[in-house]
Amino acid sequence: MEAEIITGALSLWLGEGERGRGSLEHSVTLADAHQSTAHTYLYGHDPRIVGRVLASEALWLQGYSDQALRYGSDLRTIVLEDGSP
């Protein structure tokens, strides 16, 4: 998960939007499948949230605003359900 987030973020920031988006969306899939509070405590963040924030940014920058907003809605749901700050 962390490798996908890092690869996606770096690719996005280097202007490789498609590659970045693919890695970030894959990180979301992995994070959803492995919901673990241990990961959050170990790395200091919830990969479901970080992956969605960055994937949303990638989608927005590529002109997919509807899909980006859908990730935003998912974020809100996760935060409200988990009580994440």
C-alpha positions as CSV (number, residue, x, y, z in Angstrom):
1,M,0.0,0.0,0.0
2,E,2.7,2.5,1.0
3,A,4.7,1.8,-2.1
4,E,1.6,2.4,-4.3
5,I,0.9,5.7,-2.5
6,I,4.5,6.9,-2.8
7,T,4.8,5.8,-6.4
8,G,1.4,7.5,-7.2
9,A,2.2,10.7,-5.4
10,L,5.7,11.0,-7.0
11,S,4.4,10.2,-10.5
12,L,1.6,12.8,-10.1
13,W,4.0,15.5,-8.9
14,L,6.4,14.7,-11.8
15,G,3.6,15.2,-14.3
16,E,2.9,11.5,-15.0
17,G,-0.8,11.8,-14.2
18,E,-2.0,8.5,-15.7
19,R,0.7,6.4,-14.0
20,G,0.1,8.3,-10.7
21,R,-3.6,7.9,-10.8
22,G,-3.3,4.2,-11.5
23,S,-1.0,3.6,-8.6
24,L,-3.2,5.7,-6.3
25,E,-6.4,3.9,-7.3
26,H,-4.6,0.6,-6.7
27,S,-3.6,1.8,-3.3
28,V,-7.2,2.6,-2.5
29,T,-8.2,-1.0,-3.6
30,L,-5.5,-2.5,-1.4
31,A,-6.3,-0.3,1.6
32,D,-10.0,-1.1,1.4
33,A,-9.2,-4.9,1.4
34,H,-6.8,-4.6,4.3
35,Q,-8.5,-2.2,6.7
36,S,-6.1,-2.3,9.7
37,T,-5.7,0.1,12.5
38,A,-2.2,-1.3,13.1
39,H,-1.1,0.2,9.7
40,T,-2.5,3.6,10.8
41,Y,-0.5,3.5,14.0
42,L,2.6,2.3,12.4
43,Y,2.7,4.8,9.5
44,G,0.8,7.7,11.2
45,H,-2.0,7.9,8.6
46,D,-4.9,5.9,7.3
47,P,-4.0,4.7,3.7
48,R,-7.7,4.7,2.8
49,I,-7.8,8.4,3.3
50,V,-4.4,9.3,1.9
51,G,-4.9,7.2,-1.2
52,R,-8.3,8.8,-1.9
53,V,-7.1,12.4,-1.3
54,L,-4.3,11.9,-3.8
55,A,-6.3,9.9,-6.3
56,S,-9.0,12.6,-6.1
57,E,-6.3,15.3,-6.9
58,A,-5.1,13.2,-9.8
59,L,-8.6,12.8,-11.2
60,W,-9.3,16.5,-10.8
61,L,-6.1,17.5,-12.6
62,Q,-7.0,15.2,-15.5
63,G,-10.4,16.7,-15.9
64,Y,-12.5,13.9,-14.2
65,S,-14.1,16.2,-11.6
66,D,-17.2,13.9,-11.2
67,Q,-15.0,11.0,-10.2
68,A,-12.8,13.2,-8.0
69,L,-15.9,14.3,-6.1
70,R,-17.0,10.7,-5.7
71,Y,-13.7,10.0,-3.9
72,G,-14.4,13.1,-1.7
73,S,-17.7,11.7,-0.8
74,D,-16.1,8.4,0.1
75,L,-13.6,10.3,2.3
76,R,-16.4,12.0,4.2
77,T,-18.1,8.6,4.8
78,I,-14.9,7.0,6.1
79,V,-14.1,9.8,8.4
80,L,-17.6,9.9,9.8
81,E,-17.8,6.2,10.3
82,D,-14.3,5.8,11.8
83,G,-14.2,9.0,13.8
84,S,-10.9,9.9,12.2
85,P,-9.7,13.5,12.8
